Amino acid sequence: MAVYKVSYVVTGSDHPGGIVNLEKLPKVGESIQVGNADLKVIEIFELIPPRRDFYYMHATCEFVERE
C-alpha cells in the first residue's frame, strides 16, 4: 500500500502547516481535512522521487469556508 507523505502550507494565514500521511494522493481542487482544518488543494508537486511505497509531496492549500 502506498503512503503519501504530504507537506502542506496554508496560503494567506498564520497556520503553521505540517506533514500528514495519506493513503491517497490529493488532487488540485480536492478538499482534505487536517486536524480541525478543512483545506482545498490549490497546488501539488513531488518533492523527491518515491522510495519504495513512500511518495513525498508538497501541497499548497487554502481554507475551505464552512457553510
PDB file of N, CA, C, O and CB in Angstrom:
ATOM      1  N   MET A   1       0.843  -1.175   0.000  1.00  0.00           N
ATOM      2  CA  MET A   1       0.000   0.000   0.000  1.00  0.00           C
ATOM      3  C   MET A   1       0.891   1.241   0.000  1.00  0.00           C
ATOM      4  O   MET A   1       1.844   1.335   0.773  1.00  0.00           O
ATOM      5  CB  MET A   1      -0.960  -0.004   1.219  1.00  0.00           C
ATOM      6  N   ALA A   2       0.575   2.167  -0.854  1.00  0.00           N
ATOM      7  CA  ALA A   2       1.344   3.416  -0.959  1.00  0.00           C
ATOM      8  C   ALA A   2       1.014   4.348   0.200  1.00  0.00           C
ATOM      9  O   ALA A   2      -0.120   4.393   0.676  1.00  0.00           O
ATOM     10  CB  ALA A   2       1.058   4.120  -2.304  1.00  0.00           C
ATOM     11  N   VAL A   3       2.020   5.085   0.643  1.00  0.00           N
ATOM     12  CA  VAL A   3       1.845   6.118   1.658  1.00  0.00           C
ATOM     13  C   VAL A   3       2.347   7.418   1.050  1.00  0.00           C
ATOM     14  O   VAL A   3       3.480   7.502   0.579  1.00  0.00           O
ATOM     15  CB  VAL A   3       2.609   5.766   2.998  1.00  0.00           C
ATOM     16  N   TYR A   4       1.490   8.428   1.069  1.00  0.00           N
ATOM     17  CA  TYR A   4       1.848   9.746   0.563  1.00  0.00           C
ATOM     18  C   TYR A   4       2.148  10.646   1.754  1.00  0.00           C
ATOM     19  O   TYR A   4       1.250  10.993   2.521  1.00  0.00           O
ATOM     20  CB  TYR A   4       0.708  10.346  -0.324  1.00  0.00           C
ATOM     21  N   LYS A   5       3.405  11.018   1.904  1.00  0.00           N
ATOM     22  CA  LYS A   5       3.813  11.947   2.950  1.00  0.00           C
ATOM     23  C   LYS A   5       3.682  13.341   2.342  1.00  0.00           C
ATOM     24  O   LYS A   5       4.479  13.741   1.493  1.00  0.00           O
ATOM     25  CB  LYS A   5       5.296  11.657   3.471  1.00  0.00           C
ATOM     26  N   VAL A   6       2.674  14.065   2.784  1.00  0.00           N
ATOM     27  CA  VAL A   6       2.334  15.343   2.167  1.00  0.00           C
ATOM     28  C   VAL A   6       2.669  16.479   3.125  1.00  0.00           C
ATOM     29  O   VAL A   6       2.109  16.586   4.216  1.00  0.00           O
ATOM     30  CB  VAL A   6       0.837  15.385   1.773  1.00  0.00           C
ATOM     31  N   SER A   7       3.599  17.325   2.686  1.00  0.00           N
ATOM     32  CA  SER A   7       3.914  18.556   3.394  1.00  0.00           C
ATOM     33  C   SER A   7       2.934  19.596   2.877  1.00  0.00           C
ATOM     34  O   SER A   7       2.809  19.788   1.668  1.00  0.00           O
ATOM     35  CB  SER A   7       5.423  19.002   3.182  1.00  0.00           C
ATOM     36  N   TYR A   8       2.232  20.274   3.796  1.00  0.00           N
ATOM     37  CA  TYR A   8       1.256  21.247   3.328  1.00  0.00           C
ATOM     38  C   TYR A   8       1.479  22.614   3.956  1.00  0.00           C
ATOM     39  O   TYR A   8       1.924  22.729   5.098  1.00  0.00           O
ATOM     40  CB  TYR A   8      -0.148  20.765   3.626  1.00  0.00           C
ATOM     41  N   VAL A   9       1.162  23.638   3.189  1.00  0.00           N
ATOM     42  CA  VAL A   9       1.234  25.031   3.611  1.00  0.00           C
ATOM     43  C   VAL A   9      -0.112  25.660   3.284  1.00  0.00           C
ATOM     44  O   VAL A   9      -0.676  25.419   2.217  1.00  0.00           O
ATOM     45  CB  VAL A   9       2.422  25.799   2.909  1.00  0.00           C
ATOM     46  N   VAL A  10      -0.628  26.479   4.219  1.00  0.00           N
ATOM     47  CA  VAL A  10      -1.900  27.159   4.004  1.00  0.00           C
ATOM     48  C   VAL A  10      -1.605  28.611   3.654  1.00  0.00           C
ATOM     49  O   VAL A  10      -1.057  29.354   4.469  1.00  0.00           O
ATOM     50  CB  VAL A  10      -2.825  27.055   5.265  1.00  0.00           C
ATOM     51  N   THR A  11      -1.973  29.013   2.435  1.00  0.00           N
ATOM     52  CA  THR A  11      -1.683  30.376   1.972  1.00  0.00           C
ATOM     53  C   THR A  11      -2.549  31.403   2.687  1.00  0.00           C
ATOM     54  O   THR A  11      -3.684  31.128   3.075  1.00  0.00           O
ATOM     55  CB  THR A  11      -1.896  30.481   0.461  1.00  0.00           C
ATOM     56  N   GLY A  12      -1.987  32.584   2.849  1.00  0.00           N
ATOM     57  CA  GLY A  12      -2.737  33.704   3.393  1.00  0.00           C
ATOM     58  C   GLY A  12      -3.168  33.547   4.831  1.00  0.00           C
ATOM     59  O   GLY A  12      -4.148  34.161   5.252  1.00  0.00           O
ATOM     60  N   SER A  13      -2.450  32.727   5.601  1.00  0.00           N
ATOM     61  CA  SER A  13      -2.820  32.552   7.003  1.00  0.00           C
ATOM     62  C   SER A  13      -1.565  32.340   7.840  1.00  0.00           C
ATOM     63  O   SER A  13      -0.465  32.162   7.317  1.00  0.00           O
ATOM     64  CB  SER A  13      -3.796  31.361   7.173  1.00  0.00           C
ATOM     65  N   ASP A  14      -1.762  32.364   9.147  1.00  0.00           N
ATOM     66  CA  ASP A  14      -0.631  32.098  10.034  1.00  0.00           C
ATOM     67  C   ASP A  14      -0.610  30.634  10.486  1.00  0.00           C
ATOM     68  O   ASP A  14       0.110  30.273  11.417  1.00  0.00           O
ATOM     69  CB  ASP A  14      -0.687  33.026  11.254  1.00  0.00           C
ATOM     70  N   HIS A  15      -1.402  29.805   9.818  1.00  0.00           N
ATOM     71  CA  HIS A  15      -1.429  28.371  10.106  1.00  0.00           C
ATOM     72  C   HIS A  15      -0.027  27.818   9.879  1.00  0.00           C
ATOM     73  O   HIS A  15       0.589  28.129   8.860  1.00  0.00           O
ATOM     74  CB  HIS A  15      -2.486  27.624   9.212  1.00  0.00           C
ATOM     75  N   PRO A  16       0.497  27.003  10.805  1.00  0.00           N
ATOM     76  CA  PRO A  16       1.876  26.533  10.674  1.00  0.00           C
ATOM     77  C   PRO A  16       2.105  25.481   9.592  1.00  0.00           C
ATOM     78  O   PRO A  16       3.252  25.178   9.264  1.00  0.00           O
ATOM     79  CB  PRO A  16       2.319  25.983  11.968  1.00  0.00           C
ATOM     80  N   GLY A  17       1.027  24.916   9.031  1.00  0.00           N
ATOM     81  CA  GLY A  17       1.209  23.850   8.053  1.00  0.00           C
ATOM     82  C   GLY A  17       1.636  22.585   8.761  1.00  0.00           C
ATOM     83  O   GLY A  17       1.459  22.466   9.973  1.00  0.00           O
ATOM     84  N   GLY A  18       2.189  21.648   8.034  1.00  0.00           N
ATOM     85  CA  GLY A  18       2.636  20.409   8.650  1.00  0.00           C
ATOM     86  C   GLY A  18       2.853  19.322   7.634  1.00  0.00           C
ATOM     87  O   GLY A  18       2.918  19.565   6.429  1.00  0.00           O
ATOM     88  N   ILE A  19       2.963  18.115   8.147  1.00  0.00           N
ATOM     89  CA  ILE A  19       3.162  16.937   7.309  1.00  0.00           C
ATOM     90  C   ILE A  19       2.142  15.889   7.735  1.00  0.00           C
ATOM     91  O   ILE A  19       1.997  15.599   8.923  1.00  0.00           O
ATOM     92  CB  ILE A  19       4.633  16.386   7.424  1.00  0.00           C
ATOM     93  N   VAL A  20       1.437  15.324   6.762  1.00  0.00           N
ATOM     94  CA  VAL A  20       0.449  14.278   7.037  1.00  0.00           C
ATOM     95  C   VAL A  20       0.733  13.072   6.153  1.00  0.00           C
ATOM     96  O   VAL A  20       1.271  13.207   5.054  1.00  0.00           O
ATOM     97  CB  VAL A  20      -0.997  14.800   6.803  1.00  0.00           C
ATOM     98  N   ASN A  21       0.368  11.900   6.640  1.00  0.00           N
ATOM     99  CA  ASN A  21       0.445  10.678   5.851  1.00  0.00           C
ATOM    100  C   ASN A  21      -0.944  10.373   5.327  1.00  0.00           C
ATOM    101  O   ASN A  21      -1.901  10.300   6.098  1.00  0.00           O
ATOM    102  CB  ASN A  21       1.008   9.487   6.689  1.00  0.00           C
ATOM    103  N   LEU A  22      -1.058  10.196   4.034  1.00  0.00           N
ATOM    104  CA  LEU A  22      -2.336   9.895   3.405  1.00  0.00           C
ATOM    105  C   LEU A  22      -2.219   8.612   2.589  1.00  0.00           C
ATOM    106  O   LEU A  22      -1.135   8.273   2.113  1.00  0.00           O
ATOM    107  CB  LEU A  22      -2.799  11.069   2.512  1.00  0.00           C
ATOM    108  N   GLU A  23      -3.320   7.908   2.428  1.00  0.00           N
ATOM    109  CA  GLU A  23      -3.334   6.688   1.618  1.00  0.00           C
ATOM    110  C   GLU A  23      -3.655   6.974   0.161  1.00  0.00           C
ATOM    111  O   GLU A  23      -3.498   6.108  -0.699  1.00  0.00           O
ATOM    112  CB  GLU A  23      -4.339   5.699   2.175  1.00  0.00           C
ATOM    113  N   LYS A  24      -4.110   8.204  -0.115  1.00  0.00           N
ATOM    114  CA  LYS A  24      -4.490   8.585  -1.480  1.00  0.00           C
ATOM    115  C   LYS A  24      -3.875   9.949  -1.773  1.00  0.00           C
ATOM    116  O   LYS A  24      -3.911  10.845  -0.931  1.00  0.00           O
ATOM    117  CB  LYS A  24      -6.058   8.618  -1.659  1.00  0.00           C
ATOM    118  N   LEU A  25      -3.323  10.099  -2.943  1.00  0.00           N
ATOM    119  CA  LEU A  25      -2.734  11.372  -3.335  1.00  0.00           C
ATOM    120  C   LEU A  25      -3.818  12.404  -3.568  1.00  0.00           C
ATOM    121  O   LEU A  25      -4.702  12.183  -4.396  1.00  0.00           O
ATOM    122  CB  LEU A  25      -1.876  11.210  -4.590  1.00  0.00           C
ATOM    123  N   PRO A  26      -3.777  13.541  -2.853  1.00  0.00           N
ATOM    124  CA  PRO A  26      -4.774  14.577  -3.112  1.00  0.00           C
ATOM    125  C   PRO A  26      -4.541  15.211  -4.484  1.00  0.00           C
ATOM    126  O   PRO A  26      -3.419  15.250  -4.990  1.00  0.00           O
ATOM    127  CB  PRO A  26      -4.733  15.655  -2.009  1.00  0.00           C
ATOM    128  N   LYS A  27      -5.626  15.703  -5.065  1.00  0.00           N
ATOM    129  CA  LYS A  27      -5.549  16.360  -6.373  1.00  0.00           C
ATOM    130  C   LYS A  27      -5.929  17.822  -6.224  1.00  0.00           C
ATOM    131  O   LYS A  27      -6.618  18.198  -5.276  1.00  0.00           O
ATOM    132  CB  LYS A  27      -6.471  15.660  -7.407  1.00  0.00           C
ATOM    133  N   VAL A  28      -5.484  18.637  -7.155  1.00  0.00           N
ATOM    134  CA  VAL A  28      -5.835  20.054  -7.166  1.00  0.00           C
ATOM    135  C   VAL A  28      -7.359  20.182  -7.207  1.00  0.00           C
ATOM    136  O   VAL A  28      -8.026  19.511  -7.995  1.00  0.00           O
ATOM    137  CB  VAL A  28      -5.177  20.787  -8.383  1.00  0.00           C
ATOM    138  N   GLY A  29      -7.901  21.050  -6.350  1.00  0.00           N
ATOM    139  CA  GLY A  29      -9.336  21.267  -6.269  1.00  0.00           C
ATOM    140  C   GLY A  29     -10.023  20.396  -5.239  1.00  0.00           C
ATOM    141  O   GLY A  29     -11.162  20.666  -4.856  1.00  0.00           O
ATOM    142  N   GLU A  30      -9.344  19.353  -4.786  1.00  0.00           N
ATOM    143  CA  GLU A  30      -9.906  18.432  -3.821  1.00  0.00           C
ATOM    144  C   GLU A  30      -9.802  19.004  -2.408  1.00  0.00           C
ATOM    145  O   GLU A  30      -8.883  19.765  -2.104  1.00  0.00           O
ATOM    146  CB  GLU A  30      -9.201  17.079  -3.905  1.00  0.00           C
ATOM    147  N   SER A  31     -10.743  18.636  -1.558  1.00  0.00           N
ATOM    148  CA  SER A  31     -10.701  19.062  -0.162  1.00  0.00           C
ATOM    149  C   SER A  31     -10.077  17.962   0.686  1.00  0.00           C
ATOM    150  O   SER A  31     -10.324  16.777   0.463  1.00  0.00           O
ATOM    151  CB  SER A  31     -12.120  19.411   0.354  1.00  0.00           C
ATOM    152  N   ILE A  32      -9.266  18.365   1.660  1.00  0.00           N
ATOM    153  CA  ILE A  32      -8.698  17.425   2.617  1.00  0.00           C
ATOM    154  C   ILE A  32      -8.927  17.992   4.010  1.00  0.00           C
ATOM    155  O   ILE A  32      -9.046  19.204   4.191  1.00  0.00           O
ATOM    156  CB  ILE A  32      -7.172  17.175   2.346  1.00  0.00           C
ATOM    157  N   GLN A  33      -8.987  17.107   4.980  1.00  0.00           N
ATOM    158  CA  GLN A  33      -9.125  17.555   6.362  1.00  0.00           C
ATOM    159  C   GLN A  33      -7.853  17.204   7.100  1.00  0.00           C
ATOM    160  O   GLN A  33      -7.397  16.061   7.092  1.00  0.00           O
ATOM    161  CB  GLN A  33     -10.367  16.915   7.051  1.00  0.00           C
ATOM    162  N   VAL A  34      -7.287  18.223   7.743  1.00  0.00           N
ATOM    163  CA  VAL A  34      -6.069  18.048   8.543  1.00  0.00           C
ATOM    164  C   VAL A  34      -6.392  18.589   9.932  1.00  0.00           C
ATOM    165  O   VAL A  34      -6.550  19.796  10.116  1.00  0.00           O
ATOM    166  CB  VAL A  34      -4.808  18.793   7.895  1.00  0.00           C
ATOM    167  N   GLY A  35      -6.489  17.693  10.900  1.00  0.00           N
ATOM    168  CA  GLY A  35      -6.922  18.115  12.227  1.00  0.00           C
ATOM    169  C   GLY A  35      -8.321  18.689  12.139  1.00  0.00           C
ATOM    170  O   GLY A  35      -9.229  18.040  11.620  1.00  0.00           O
ATOM    171  N   ASN A  36      -8.507  19.911  12.645  1.00  0.00           N
ATOM    172  CA  ASN A  36      -9.812  20.576  12.573  1.00  0.00           C
ATOM    173  C   ASN A  36      -9.972  21.432  11.322  1.00  0.00           C
ATOM    174  O   ASN A  36     -11.033  22.019  11.104  1.00  0.00           O
ATOM    175  CB  ASN A  36     -10.017  21.436  13.798  1.00  0.00           C
ATOM    176  N   ALA A  37      -8.938  21.508  10.505  1.00  0.00           N
ATOM    177  CA  ALA A  37      -8.952  22.393   9.333  1.00  0.00           C
ATOM    178  C   ALA A  37      -9.459  21.671   8.086  1.00  0.00           C
ATOM    179  O   ALA A  37      -8.994  20.583   7.747  1.00  0.00           O
ATOM    180  CB  ALA A  37      -7.548  22.950   9.074  1.00  0.00           C
ATOM    181  N   ASP A  38     -10.418  22.297   7.413  1.00  0.00           N
ATOM    182  CA  ASP A  38     -10.867  21.830   6.101  1.00  0.00           C
ATOM    183  C   ASP A  38     -10.103  22.649   5.068  1.00  0.00           C
ATOM    184  O   ASP A  38     -10.213  23.875   5.034  1.00  0.00           O
ATOM    185  CB  ASP A  38     -12.442  21.977   5.920  1.00  0.00           C
ATOM    186  N   LEU A  39      -9.326  21.967   4.224  1.00  0.00           N
ATOM    187  CA  LEU A  39      -8.455  22.645   3.274  1.00  0.00           C
ATOM    188  C   LEU A  39      -8.774  22.227   1.852  1.00  0.00           C
ATOM    189  O   LEU A  39      -9.219  21.107   1.604  1.00  0.00           O
ATOM    190  CB  LEU A  39      -6.995  22.358   3.590  1.00  0.00           C
ATOM    191  N   LYS A  40      -8.539  23.145   0.918  1.00  0.00           N
ATOM    192  CA  LYS A  40      -8.676  22.870  -0.511  1.00  0.00           C
ATOM    193  C   LYS A  40      -7.281  22.936  -1.117  1.00  0.00           C
ATOM    194  O   LYS A  40      -6.552  23.904  -0.903  1.00  0.00           O
ATOM    195  CB  LYS A  40      -9.659  23.887  -1.213  1.00  0.00           C
ATOM    196  N   VAL A  41      -6.913  21.911  -1.870  1.00  0.00           N
ATOM    197  CA  VAL A  41      -5.592  21.841  -2.508  1.00  0.00           C
ATOM    198  C   VAL A  41      -5.601  22.744  -3.740  1.00  0.00           C
ATOM    199  O   VAL A  41      -6.448  22.600  -4.622  1.00  0.00           O
ATOM    200  CB  VAL A  41      -5.222  20.362  -2.898  1.00  0.00           C
ATOM    201  N   ILE A  42      -4.646  23.679  -3.791  1.00  0.00           N
ATOM    202  CA  ILE A  42      -4.565  24.560  -4.962  1.00  0.00           C
ATOM    203  C   ILE A  42      -3.315  24.273  -5.807  1.00  0.00           C
ATOM    204  O   ILE A  42      -3.207  24.736  -6.942  1.00  0.00           O
ATOM    205  CB  ILE A  42      -4.564  26.027  -4.515  1.00  0.00           C
ATOM    206  N   GLU A  43      -2.384  23.511  -5.245  1.00  0.00           N
ATOM    207  CA  GLU A  43      -1.179  23.132  -5.992  1.00  0.00           C
ATOM    208  C   GLU A  43      -0.584  21.910  -5.305  1.00  0.00           C
ATOM    209  O   GLU A  43      -0.600  21.811  -4.078  1.00  0.00           O
ATOM    210  CB  GLU A  43      -0.133  24.318  -6.061  1.00  0.00           C
ATOM    211  N   ILE A  44      -0.056  20.975  -6.102  1.00  0.00           N
ATOM    212  CA  ILE A  44       0.634  19.821  -5.529  1.00  0.00           C
ATOM    213  C   ILE A  44       1.768  19.413  -6.458  1.00  0.00           C
ATOM    214  O   ILE A  44       1.622  19.411  -7.680  1.00  0.00           O
ATOM    215  CB  ILE A  44      -0.348  18.635  -5.300  1.00  0.00           C
ATOM    216  N   PHE A  45       2.902  19.067  -5.850  1.00  0.00           N
ATOM    217  CA  PHE A  45       4.021  18.588  -6.653  1.00  0.00           C
ATOM    218  C   PHE A  45       4.905  17.656  -5.834  1.00  0.00           C
ATOM    219  O   PHE A  45       4.862  17.653  -4.604  1.00  0.00           O
ATOM    220  CB  PHE A  45       4.842  19.768  -7.190  1.00  0.00           C
ATOM    221  N   GLU A  46       5.703  16.871  -6.539  1.00  0.00           N
ATOM    222  CA  GLU A  46       6.600  15.901  -5.919  1.00  0.00           C
ATOM    223  C   GLU A  46       7.840  16.613  -5.379  1.00  0.00           C
ATOM    224  O   GLU A  46       8.455  17.418  -6.079  1.00  0.00           O
ATOM    225  CB  GLU A  46       7.002  14.799  -6.932  1.00  0.00           C
ATOM    226  N   LEU A  47       8.206  16.310  -4.122  1.00  0.00           N
ATOM    227  CA  LEU A  47       9.404  16.903  -3.526  1.00  0.00           C
ATOM    228  C   LEU A  47      10.671  16.150  -3.929  1.00  0.00           C
ATOM    229  O   LEU A  47      11.654  16.749  -4.365  1.00  0.00           O
ATOM    230  CB  LEU A  47       9.276  16.926  -2.007  1.00  0.00           C
ATOM    231  N   ILE A  48      10.628  14.834  -3.775  1.00  0.00           N
ATOM    232  CA  ILE A  48      11.746  13.976  -4.171  1.00  0.00           C
ATOM    233  C   ILE A  48      11.158  12.706  -4.775  1.00  0.00           C
ATOM    234  O   ILE A  48       9.979  12.417  -4.570  1.00  0.00           O
ATOM    235  CB  ILE A  48      12.691  13.647  -2.948  1.00  0.00           C
ATOM    236  N   PRO A  49      11.960  11.944  -5.515  1.00  0.00           N
ATOM    237  CA  PRO A  49      11.436  10.710  -6.100  1.00  0.00           C
ATOM    238  C   PRO A  49      10.959   9.737  -5.009  1.00  0.00           C
ATOM    239  O   PRO A  49      11.466   9.754  -3.888  1.00  0.00           O
ATOM    240  CB  PRO A  49      12.512  10.038  -6.975  1.00  0.00           C
ATOM    241  N   PRO A  50       9.990   8.902  -5.350  1.00  0.00           N
ATOM    242  CA  PRO A  50       9.466   7.935  -4.374  1.00  0.00           C
ATOM    243  C   PRO A  50      10.545   6.944  -3.943  1.00  0.00           C
ATOM    244  O   PRO A  50      11.489   6.657  -4.678  1.00  0.00           O
ATOM    245  CB  PRO A  50       8.263   7.177  -4.963  1.00  0.00           C
ATOM    246  N   ARG A  51      10.371   6.441  -2.743  1.00  0.00           N
ATOM    247  CA  ARG A  51      11.232   5.380  -2.204  1.00  0.00           C
ATOM    248  C   ARG A  51      10.315   4.247  -1.778  1.00  0.00           C
ATOM    249  O   ARG A  51       9.530   4.370  -0.838  1.00  0.00           O
ATOM    250  CB  ARG A  51      12.125   5.892  -0.991  1.00  0.00           C
ATOM    251  N   ARG A  52      10.437   3.145  -2.495  1.00  0.00           N
ATOM    252  CA  ARG A  52       9.535   2.002  -2.306  1.00  0.00           C
ATOM    253  C   ARG A  52       8.095   2.468  -2.394  1.00  0.00           C
ATOM    254  O   ARG A  52       7.684   2.985  -3.432  1.00  0.00           O
ATOM    255  CB  ARG A  52       9.794   1.305  -0.946  1.00  0.00           C
ATOM    256  N   ASP A  53       7.316   2.301  -1.332  1.00  0.00           N
ATOM    257  CA  ASP A  53       5.901   2.689  -1.357  1.00  0.00           C
ATOM    258  C   ASP A  53       5.654   4.051  -0.729  1.00  0.00           C
ATOM    259  O   ASP A  53       4.511   4.379  -0.410  1.00  0.00           O
ATOM    260  CB  ASP A  53       5.069   1.653  -0.643  1.00  0.00           C
ATOM    261  N   PHE A  54       6.699   4.851  -0.543  1.00  0.00           N
ATOM    262  CA  PHE A  54       6.558   6.172   0.063  1.00  0.00           C
ATOM    263  C   PHE A  54       6.756   7.256  -0.991  1.00  0.00           C
ATOM    264  O   PHE A  54       7.758   7.276  -1.706  1.00  0.00           O
ATOM    265  CB  PHE A  54       7.564   6.354   1.219  1.00  0.00           C
ATOM    266  N   TYR A  55       5.773   8.160  -1.071  1.00  0.00           N
ATOM    267  CA  TYR A  55       5.812   9.266  -2.018  1.00  0.00           C
ATOM    268  C   TYR A  55       5.861  10.565  -1.217  1.00  0.00           C
ATOM    269  O   TYR A  55       5.089  10.748  -0.276  1.00  0.00           O
ATOM    270  CB  TYR A  55       4.576   9.237  -2.986  1.00  0.00           C
ATOM    271  N   TYR A  56       6.768  11.465  -1.591  1.00  0.00           N
ATOM    272  CA  TYR A  56       6.992  12.701  -0.845  1.00  0.00           C
ATOM    273  C   TYR A  56       6.482  13.881  -1.670  1.00  0.00           C
ATOM    274  O   TYR A  56       7.045  14.223  -2.711  1.00  0.00           O
ATOM    275  CB  TYR A  56       8.503  12.879  -0.496  1.00  0.00           C
ATOM    276  N   MET A  57       5.402  14.494  -1.180  1.00  0.00           N
ATOM    277  CA  MET A  57       4.700  15.510  -1.945  1.00  0.00           C
ATOM    278  C   MET A  57       4.592  16.806  -1.150  1.00  0.00           C
ATOM    279  O   MET A  57       4.721  16.814   0.075  1.00  0.00           O
ATOM    280  CB  MET A  57       3.312  15.013  -2.344  1.00  0.00           C
ATOM    281  N   HIS A  58       4.351  17.902  -1.870  1.00  0.00           N
ATOM    282  CA  HIS A  58       4.068  19.188  -1.239  1.00  0.00           C
ATOM    283  C   HIS A  58       2.731  19.674  -1.771  1.00  0.00           C
ATOM    284  O   HIS A  58       2.465  19.595  -2.970  1.00  0.00           O
ATOM    285  CB  HIS A  58       5.207  20.234  -1.514  1.00  0.00           C
ATOM    286  N   ALA A  59       1.884  20.184  -0.867  1.00  0.00           N
ATOM    287  CA  ALA A  59       0.586  20.725  -1.266  1.00  0.00           C
ATOM    288  C   ALA A  59       0.432  22.144  -0.726  1.00  0.00           C
ATOM    289  O   ALA A  59       0.630  22.394   0.463  1.00  0.00           O
ATOM    290  CB  ALA A  59      -0.568  19.821  -0.760  1.00  0.00           C
ATOM    291  N   THR A  60       0.083  23.050  -1.597  1.00  0.00           N
ATOM    292  CA  THR A  60      -0.288  24.404  -1.189  1.00  0.00           C
ATOM    293  C   THR A  60      -1.806  24.396  -1.093  1.00  0.00           C
ATOM    294  O   THR A  60      -2.499  23.965  -2.015  1.00  0.00           O
ATOM    295  CB  THR A  60       0.245  25.517  -2.208  1.00  0.00           C
ATOM    296  N   CYS A  61      -2.316  24.883   0.047  1.00  0.00           N
ATOM    297  CA  CYS A  61      -3.751  24.797   0.319  1.00  0.00           C
ATOM    298  C   CYS A  61      -4.311  26.151   0.744  1.00  0.00           C
ATOM    299  O   CYS A  61      -3.571  27.092   1.031  1.00  0.00           O
ATOM    300  CB  CYS A  61      -4.028  23.749   1.403  1.00  0.00           C
ATOM    301  N   GLU A  62      -5.632  26.217   0.776  1.00  0.00           N
ATOM    302  CA  GLU A  62      -6.331  27.365   1.339  1.00  0.00           C
ATOM    303  C   GLU A  62      -7.488  26.822   2.162  1.00  0.00           C
ATOM    304  O   GLU A  62      -7.957  25.707   1.930  1.00  0.00           O
ATOM    305  CB  GLU A  62      -6.832  28.355   0.219  1.00  0.00           C
ATOM    306  N   PHE A  63      -7.947  27.613   3.125  1.00  0.00           N
ATOM    307  CA  PHE A  63      -9.067  27.191   3.949  1.00  0.00           C
ATOM    308  C   PHE A  63     -10.341  27.109   3.117  1.00  0.00           C
ATOM    309  O   PHE A  63     -10.573  27.931   2.230  1.00  0.00           O
ATOM    310  CB  PHE A  63      -9.257  28.150   5.126  1.00  0.00           C
ATOM    311  N   VAL A  64     -11.161  26.107   3.415  1.00  0.00           N
ATOM    312  CA  VAL A  64     -12.486  25.967   2.810  1.00  0.00           C
ATOM    313  C   VAL A  64     -13.470  26.625   3.758  1.00  0.00           C
ATOM    314  O   VAL A  64     -13.473  26.337   4.954  1.00  0.00           O
ATOM    315  CB  VAL A  64     -12.861  24.452   2.544  1.00  0.00           C
ATOM    316  N   GLU A  65     -14.295  27.498   3.234  1.00  0.00           N
ATOM    317  CA  GLU A  65     -15.317  28.164   4.049  1.00  0.00           C
ATOM    318  C   GLU A  65     -16.385  27.140   4.417  1.00  0.00           C
ATOM    319  O   GLU A  65     -16.930  26.452   3.553  1.00  0.00           O
ATOM    320  CB  GLU A  65     -15.949  29.384   3.288  1.00  0.00           C
ATOM    321  N   ARG A  66     -16.669  27.053   5.692  1.00  0.00           N
ATOM    322  CA  ARG A  66     -17.732  26.150   6.143  1.00  0.00           C
ATOM    323  C   ARG A  66     -19.070  26.823   6.009  1.00  0.00           C
ATOM    324  O   ARG A  66     -19.213  28.015   6.283  1.00  0.00           O
ATOM    325  CB  ARG A  66     -17.506  25.708   7.592  1.00  0.00           C
ATOM    326  N   GLU A  67     -20.063  26.045   5.582  1.00  0.00           N
ATOM    327  CA  GLU A  67     -21.402  26.597   5.371  1.00  0.00           C
ATOM    328  C   GLU A  67     -22.240  26.475   6.622  1.00  0.00           C
ATOM    329  O   GLU A  67     -23.399  26.888   6.632  1.00  0.00           O
ATOM    330  CB  GLU A  67     -22.098  25.898   4.210  1.00  0.00           C
TER     331      GLU A  67
END
